[in-house]
């Protein structure tokens, strides 16, 4: 289950994004979504048409996911919050964990970064129409297609969805107790249009600084890393992509499958042996 307050002003788009975000955990484990329950918190004065639009956005994404809405709960609250409680299925031999990386693995990210910075800029009315559309399309895009593309392929060792803990936070999560090092090539990390410019303007969410503080002893950063790139690597994502750790000998075949399934998958790093820091940015 996952719920959060509006990331955008449009109620229908908000419902789509919240539903896509909630569904991602099932796909990150290699599963398929089956049953969903709406969880909606809203103040009494919120227009009924707005509530309808939120739920319609969520319903449409659940239908796209080939799952069904079987009910839900509403709660009075001062700030609207919406999401889904999702149940799914997965073959026991195909369960993906987030901490089963192996030395030599290649890291593949299925969506670009920057939603945290861009939603900040959007609240200030700074985004162009094309930047806003790219941001919403990215957040509303289902990770189902990436998950479906690789579900039956060999060589997929681990997966996590990149959300509020940022790319570097979820990379650290993937290390688990393995003692291995995740190496991220910052030059290969895809970014949403405008994300670098708005990060350079300092439109960085407060959660990004919390991520930086939490990870300060766990991540090695190059001294010449541009500040906007630094901030985007810690940027909390809303409905971010899947981060796969895959066998190097299978990476080409897996990338080919992902390129057919989603817009901009990218190889962004690899897994190496033990080092002083679990995550290293180059």
Secondary structure, DSSP 4 states (H G I P E B T S, - for coil): -EEE--SSS-HHHHHHHHHHHHHHHHHHTT-EEEEEEEEEEE-TTS-HHHHHHHHHHHHHHHHHTT-EEEEEEEEE-SS-EEEEEEEEE--TTS---SS---TTPEEEESS-B-HHHHHHHHHTT---HHHHHHHHHHHHS-THHHHHHHTT-TTEEEEEE--TTHHHHHHHHHHTTS--EEEE-GGG--B-TTHHHHHHTT---HHHHHHHHHHTTTEE--TT--HHHHHHHTPPPSS--EEEEE-GGGHHHHHHHHHHHSS--EEEEEEES--SSSEEE-
